Amino acid sequence: MPSPEPRKYWFPAKRYGWGWGLPLTWQGWAVLVGYIVLVVAGVPVLKATQGTVVYIAYVVLLTVILTVVCWLTGERPRWRWGERDS
């Protein structure tokens, strides 16, 4: 029986600190680009028409969604100290 393929993470853990680095896969890049496009598109659509508070709530919601996607598809985050941590 062949061994299962290692899991391909969309977002790798950062080498230093806590969190995730730039995406490794096209899916990760699609999520990141989508996040950026939605944040920028919200400026004329929400901020200009609804106000700053609504826009900030919108960006917070998008950031929470991005964090959940990173958590589900990326390496488990933990504090890392670079090469010493390998």
Secondary structure, DSSP 8 states (H G I E B T S, - for coil): ---------SB-B-SEESSB-S-SSHHHHHHHHHHHHHHHHHIIIIIHHH-HHHHHHHHHHHHHHHHHHHHHHB-----EEGGGG-
